[in-house]
């Protein structure tokens, strides 16, 4: 004899077996037991179970029908027995899955079930509280590739996103009852890009490059778009002829050609990938700014020297730095020759130009000025010699 399989129907379970009627000596007794307790065959609970029936039907099956079923045949030579255990199904999922953002994920449970599984339900929750799990509609496009095949259920997310950071489990049902798998946490790693911009001035070509550096953490999805913004509005790079170049995924740096006063403004670079987008800190192109510091005095064998210092900030880089002098506020700006003995030690070096006035040569109070020019325009600041 041999137990062949177990099948499930809506109203009963059937244990299929084979038993030869031609065995000699002839079979004189058949016995079915469940958990070592004899079954009453051909009753309201059990049907069949004889040599000619080839099956034992368990009618209106329920959880309490789970257990070990033993089929024993007897003849004059002795007995032979076969057994099978019926019970609720079990399912096991991985404890945790770490998936790069934007990648596909496929979850296949390990299921053990006798009788066979009749139905599966995939479920999801924000936490591990069993009461918070809800059934998923895996037929929608979001889960394309998923199946509810009781013999081979698969849960698929073609492209994971932050919204998929959830706990997942599967409910499995057979003719005896149902159970749930462990909950598996879907961890999604990867981040939005970090973006930094700097500047570089090309004096020979009269152009400014806004250098864009993009940093992606390990396993983050690649850059998808680059968008340069000027004064809070998208910059039309391709529609401005030769004015701009770059600003693409392969060349994110923005180059501004033939820089002039119209290019003044606040620039930002916005970079996106499958996770999200990030904008750089703003960088401002405009006329130079000049910060005047408190004047100082020095004494040496040549006498007293008055020293004026300042800090110049300029994007684009300054092209001209000039010290000047006026006799009165109405007077015209007169450029100072920093090589003149009265101004020896003065510099026009960026970003900290210095004016050194030798008092020995000075006969009266003066009004000093500094003028700084870049491709956007110029700035002049006045220093009163008191």
C-alpha positions as CSV (number, residue, x, y, z in Angstrom):
1,X,0.0,0.0,0.0
2,X,1.0,3.6,-0.5
3,X,-0.4,7.0,0.4
4,X,-0.2,9.0,-2.9
5,X,-1.4,12.6,-2.1
6,X,-3.9,14.8,-0.3
7,X,-6.3,17.0,-2.2
8,X,-8.6,19.8,-1.0
9,X,-12.1,20.6,-2.1
10,X,-14.5,23.1,-0.6
11,X,-16.4,20.6,1.4
12,X,-13.8,17.9,2.2
13,X,-10.2,16.8,2.2
14,X,-9.2,13.5,0.5
15,X,-6.3,11.3,1.4
16,X,-5.5,9.3,-1.8
17,X,-3.8,5.9,-1.5
18,X,-3.2,2.7,-3.4
19,X,-3.9,-0.8,-2.1
20,X,-3.7,-4.0,-4.2
21,X,-6.7,-6.4,-3.9
22,X,-4.6,-9.2,-5.2
23,X,-2.3,-9.4,-2.2
24,X,-2.0,-12.9,-0.8
25,X,-2.9,-13.9,1.9
26,X,-6.0,-11.8,1.5
27,X,-6.5,-8.6,3.5
28,X,-8.8,-9.3,6.4
29,X,-8.8,-6.0,8.3
30,X,-8.3,-2.3,7.5
31,X,-7.9,0.3,10.2
32,X,-7.6,4.1,10.1
33,X,-6.5,6.1,13.2
34,X,-5.9,9.8,13.9
35,X,-3.4,10.5,16.6
36,X,-3.7,6.8,17.6
37,X,-7.5,7.0,17.9
38,X,-9.5,4.7,15.6
39,X,-11.8,6.5,13.0
40,X,-15.4,5.7,12.5
41,X,-15.5,5.3,8.7
42,X,-18.6,6.0,6.6
43,X,-19.9,8.4,9.2
44,X,-20.9,12.1,9.0
45,X,-17.2,13.0,9.4
46,X,-15.4,10.3,7.3
47,X,-16.2,8.6,4.1
48,X,-14.4,5.9,2.2
49,X,-11.2,4.4,3.6
50,X,-11.7,0.9,2.3
51,X,-9.5,-1.2,0.0
52,X,-11.7,-0.4,-3.0
53,X,-12.3,3.2,-2.2
54,X,-8.7,4.4,-2.8
55,X,-9.3,7.5,-0.7
56,X,-10.4,8.7,2.7
57,X,-12.6,11.8,2.7
58,X,-12.6,14.1,5.7
59,X,-15.9,16.0,5.6
60,X,-16.2,19.7,6.6
61,X,-12.6,19.9,7.6
62,X,-11.5,22.3,10.3
63,X,-8.4,23.1,12.4
64,X,-9.2,20.2,14.8
65,X,-8.8,17.8,11.9
66,X,-5.1,18.3,11.9
67,X,-3.0,15.4,13.1
68,X,-1.3,12.1,12.1
69,X,-3.4,9.8,10.1
70,X,-2.3,6.1,9.9
71,X,-3.6,3.5,7.5
72,X,-3.0,-0.1,8.6
73,X,-3.8,-3.3,6.7
74,X,-3.8,-6.7,8.2
75,X,-3.6,-10.3,6.7
76,X,-2.5,-13.6,8.0
77,X,1.2,-12.7,7.6
78,X,0.9,-9.5,9.7
79,X,0.3,-5.8,9.0
80,X,1.6,-2.9,7.0
81,X,1.1,0.8,7.9
82,X,1.5,4.2,6.2
83,X,1.0,7.6,7.8
84,X,0.6,11.2,6.8
85,X,0.3,14.3,8.9
86,X,-2.2,17.1,8.1
87,X,-2.0,20.5,9.6
88,X,-2.2,24.2,9.1
89,X,0.4,25.6,6.6
90,X,3.6,27.4,7.6
91,X,5.4,30.1,5.7
92,X,8.8,31.7,6.2
93,X,10.1,35.0,4.8
94,X,13.6,36.6,5.1
95,X,13.9,38.6,8.3
96,X,15.0,41.7,6.5
97,X,15.7,42.8,2.9
98,X,18.1,45.7,2.1
99,X,17.4,47.0,-1.4
100,X,19.0,50.0,-3.2
101,X,16.5,52.7,-4.0
102,X,14.9,52.3,-7.4
103,X,15.9,48.6,-7.7
104,X,13.5,45.7,-8.1
105,X,12.7,43.3,-5.2
106,X,11.2,39.9,-5.3
107,X,10.0,38.0,-2.2
108,X,9.4,34.2,-2.3
109,X,8.2,32.5,0.8
110,X,9.2,29.0,1.9
111,X,5.9,27.2,2.5
112,X,5.2,23.8,4.0
113,X,1.7,22.5,3.8
114,X,-0.3,19.3,3.9
115,X,-2.9,19.5,2.6
116,X,-1.8,21.8,-0.2
117,X,-2.3,25.6,0.1
118,X,-5.6,26.7,-1.4
119,X,-5.2,30.5,-1.0
120,X,-2.5,33.1,-0.2
121,X,-2.8,36.8,0.7
122,X,0.1,39.3,0.8
123,X,-0.2,41.9,3.6
124,X,1.6,45.1,4.6
125,X,2.0,47.3,7.7
126,X,4.0,50.3,8.9
127,X,4.9,48.3,12.0
128,X,5.0,44.8,13.3
129,X,1.7,45.0,15.2
130,X,-0.4,42.0,13.7
131,X,-3.6,44.1,13.9
132,X,-2.2,46.7,11.6
133,X,-1.5,44.5,8.6
134,X,-3.7,45.1,5.6
135,X,-4.2,43.0,2.5
136,X,-2.4,44.2,-0.7
137,X,-3.8,44.3,-4.1
138,X,-0.9,42.7,-5.9
139,X,-2.7,42.8,-9.2
140,X,-2.0,46.6,-9.6
141,X,0.8,47.9,-11.7
142,X,2.8,49.0,-8.6
143,X,3.4,45.3,-7.9
144,X,3.7,44.1,-11.4
145,X,5.1,40.5,-11.6
146,X,3.5,39.4,-8.2
147,X,1.4,36.3,-8.1
148,X,-1.2,34.7,-5.9
149,X,-0.5,31.2,-7.2
150,X,-1.0,29.1,-4.0
151,X,1.8,26.8,-5.1
152,X,4.2,29.5,-6.0
153,X,3.3,32.9,-4.6
154,X,5.7,35.8,-5.3
155,X,5.7,39.4,-4.2
156,X,7.4,41.8,-6.6
157,X,8.1,45.6,-6.5
158,X,9.7,46.5,-9.9
159,X,11.1,49.8,-8.6
160,X,11.2,50.4,-4.8
161,X,10.8,53.9,-3.3
162,X,10.6,55.4,0.1
163,X,6.9,54.6,0.2
164,X,7.8,50.9,0.2
165,X,9.7,51.0,3.6
166,X,7.2,48.7,5.2
167,X,6.7,45.3,6.9
168,X,5.4,42.5,4.7
169,X,4.0,39.1,5.4
170,X,1.9,36.4,3.7
171,X,-1.2,34.6,4.9
172,X,-1.5,31.0,3.8
173,X,-4.7,28.9,3.9
174,X,-5.3,25.2,3.3
175,X,-8.2,22.8,4.1
176,X,-7.2,22.6,7.8
177,X,-6.8,26.3,8.6
178,X,-4.6,29.4,8.0
179,X,-1.4,31.0,9.4
180,X,0.8,33.9,8.8
181,X,4.5,34.1,8.0
182,X,6.9,36.2,10.0
183,X,7.0,39.9,9.0
184,X,9.9,41.0,6.9
185,X,11.1,44.6,6.9
186,X,12.0,46.1,3.5
187,X,15.0,48.5,4.1
188,X,15.7,50.8,1.3
189,X,19.1,52.4,1.1
190,X,20.4,55.2,-1.1
191,X,20.0,58.9,-0.8
192,X,19.5,62.1,-2.8
193,X,22.6,63.7,-4.2
194,X,24.6,66.3,-2.4
195,X,25.6,69.2,-4.6
196,X,28.2,71.9,-4.2
197,X,29.0,74.8,-6.5
198,X,32.1,77.0,-6.8
199,X,33.2,79.5,-9.5
200,X,36.1,80.1,-11.8
201,X,36.7,83.1,-13.9
202,X,38.4,82.9,-17.3
203,X,39.8,86.3,-18.0
204,X,41.1,85.6,-21.5
205,X,37.7,84.3,-22.7
206,X,35.6,86.7,-20.5
207,X,33.6,83.8,-19.1
208,X,32.6,82.4,-15.7
209,X,32.2,78.7,-14.9
210,X,29.9,77.8,-12.0
211,X,31.6,74.5,-11.1
212,X,29.1,71.8,-9.9
213,X,30.3,68.9,-7.8
214,X,27.8,66.1,-7.2
215,X,28.3,63.6,-4.4
216,X,26.4,60.3,-4.2
217,X,26.5,57.9,-1.3
218,X,27.2,54.2,-1.9
219,X,24.3,52.3,-3.6
220,X,22.4,55.5,-4.3
221,X,20.7,55.7,-7.8
222,X,22.5,57.8,-10.4
223,X,21.7,61.4,-11.3
224,X,18.7,61.8,-13.6
225,X,18.4,65.5,-14.1
226,X,20.3,68.8,-13.8
227,X,18.5,72.1,-13.6
228,X,20.2,75.5,-13.2
229,X,18.1,78.2,-11.7
230,X,18.7,82.0,-11.9
231,X,16.7,84.3,-9.5
232,X,14.3,81.4,-8.6
233,X,13.5,80.7,-12.3
234,X,14.7,77.8,-14.5
235,X,17.5,78.8,-16.8
236,X,16.9,78.0,-20.5
237,X,20.3,76.9,-21.4
238,X,19.6,75.4,-24.8
239,X,17.4,78.3,-25.9
240,X,20.0,81.0,-25.3
241,X,22.3,80.2,-28.2
242,X,26.0,80.5,-27.2
243,X,25.4,82.3,-24.0
244,X,25.5,79.2,-21.9
245,X,27.1,75.7,-22.1
246,X,27.1,72.7,-19.9
247,X,24.3,72.1,-17.3
248,X,23.8,68.5,-18.3
249,X,24.0,65.2,-16.5
250,X,27.3,64.4,-18.2
251,X,28.6,68.0,-17.7
252,X,26.8,69.7,-14.8
253,X,29.0,72.8,-14.7
254,X,27.4,75.9,-16.1
255,X,29.6,78.2,-18.2
256,X,28.4,81.7,-18.8
257,X,30.0,83.3,-21.9
258,X,30.6,87.0,-22.6
259,X,29.7,87.9,-19.1
260,X,28.1,91.4,-18.6
261,X,25.8,93.2,-16.2
262,X,22.8,91.2,-17.5
263,X,24.2,88.1,-15.9
264,X,23.9,89.6,-12.4
265,X,21.8,87.4,-10.2
266,X,21.5,84.4,-7.8
267,X,22.3,81.0,-9.3
268,X,21.5,77.5,-7.9
269,X,21.9,74.0,-9.3
270,X,19.2,71.5,-8.7
271,X,20.1,67.8,-9.0
272,X,17.7,64.9,-8.9
273,X,17.8,61.1,-8.8
274,X,15.2,58.4,-8.2
275,X,15.2,59.2,-4.5
276,X,14.5,63.0,-4.8
277,X,16.2,66.2,-5.5
278,X,18.6,68.7,-3.8
279,X,19.5,72.3,-4.6
280,X,22.9,73.7,-4.0
281,X,23.5,76.8,-1.8
282,X,23.0,79.9,-3.9
283,X,25.9,81.7,-5.5
284,X,25.5,85.4,-6.4
285,X,27.1,87.1,-9.5
286,X,27.2,90.8,-9.1
287,X,29.4,93.9,-8.6
288,X,32.2,93.5,-6.1
289,X,31.6,94.1,-2.4
290,X,34.2,96.0,-0.4
291,X,34.6,95.8,3.4
292,X,36.8,98.6,4.8
293,X,38.7,97.9,8.0
294,X,39.8,100.3,10.7
295,X,42.9,102.2,9.6
296,X,46.2,101.6,11.4
297,X,49.4,103.6,12.1
298,X,53.0,102.4,11.9
299,X,56.1,104.3,12.9
300,X,59.7,103.8,11.5
301,X,62.8,105.8,10.7
302,X,61.0,107.4,7.8
303,X,58.1,108.6,10.0
304,X,54.5,107.8,10.4
305,X,52.6,105.6,7.9
306,X,48.8,105.4,7.7
307,X,47.6,102.0,6.6
308,X,44.1,101.3,5.1
309,X,43.1,97.6,4.5
310,X,40.0,96.1,3.1
311,X,38.5,92.8,2.0
312,X,37.1,92.5,-1.5
313,X,34.6,89.8,-2.5
314,X,33.8,89.4,-6.2
315,X,32.1,86.8,-8.4
316,X,33.2,87.0,-11.1
317,X,36.8,87.7,-10.0
318,X,37.7,91.4,-10.1
319,X,39.5,92.6,-13.3
320,X,40.7,95.9,-11.9
321,X,41.5,97.2,-8.4
322,X,42.4,100.9,-8.1
323,X,43.2,103.2,-5.2
324,X,42.3,106.8,-5.8
325,X,42.3,110.2,-4.1
326,X,40.0,113.3,-4.0
327,X,40.7,116.8,-2.6
328,X,37.0,117.2,-1.9
329,X,33.8,115.2,-2.5
330,X,33.2,117.2,-5.6
331,X,36.6,116.5,-7.0
332,X,37.1,113.8,-9.7
333,X,38.6,110.4,-8.9
334,X,42.4,110.5,-9.4
335,X,44.1,107.1,-9.6
336,X,46.9,106.6,-7.1
337,X,50.3,105.3,-8.4
338,X,51.1,102.7,-5.8
339,X,54.8,103.1,-6.9
340,X,54.9,106.7,-5.8
341,X,57.2,107.2,-2.8
342,X,54.2,108.6,-0.8
343,X,52.4,105.2,-1.3
344,X,55.2,102.7,-1.3
345,X,54.0,99.4,0.3
346,X,50.5,99.8,-1.2
347,X,49.1,96.8,-3.2
348,X,46.1,96.1,-5.4
349,X,46.3,92.4,-4.8
350,X,43.0,90.5,-4.3
351,X,41.3,89.9,-2.1
352,X,43.1,92.1,0.5
353,X,44.4,95.3,-1.2
354,X,46.3,97.7,1.0
355,X,46.8,101.5,0.8
356,X,49.9,102.7,2.7
357,X,50.2,106.5,3.0
358,X,53.5,108.0,4.2
359,X,52.5,111.0,6.3
360,X,55.9,112.6,5.8
361,X,54.8,113.5,2.2
362,X,51.3,114.4,3.1
363,X,50.5,118.1,3.6
364,X,46.7,118.0,4.2
365,X,43.8,115.6,4.8
366,X,42.6,113.7,1.8
367,X,39.7,111.6,0.7
368,X,40.8,108.2,-0.4
369,X,38.8,105.8,-2.5
370,X,39.0,102.2,-3.7
371,X,37.4,101.2,-6.9
372,X,37.0,97.5,-7.9
373,X,35.7,96.4,-11.3
374,X,34.5,93.0,-12.6
375,X,32.6,91.9,-15.7
376,X,29.2,92.8,-14.0
377,X,30.1,96.4,-13.0
378,X,32.1,98.4,-10.4
379,X,32.0,99.4,-6.8
380,X,33.6,102.4,-5.2
381,X,34.1,103.0,-1.4
382,X,35.3,106.2,0.2
383,X,37.8,106.4,3.0
384,X,38.1,109.7,4.9
385,X,41.5,110.5,6.2
386,X,40.8,112.2,9.5
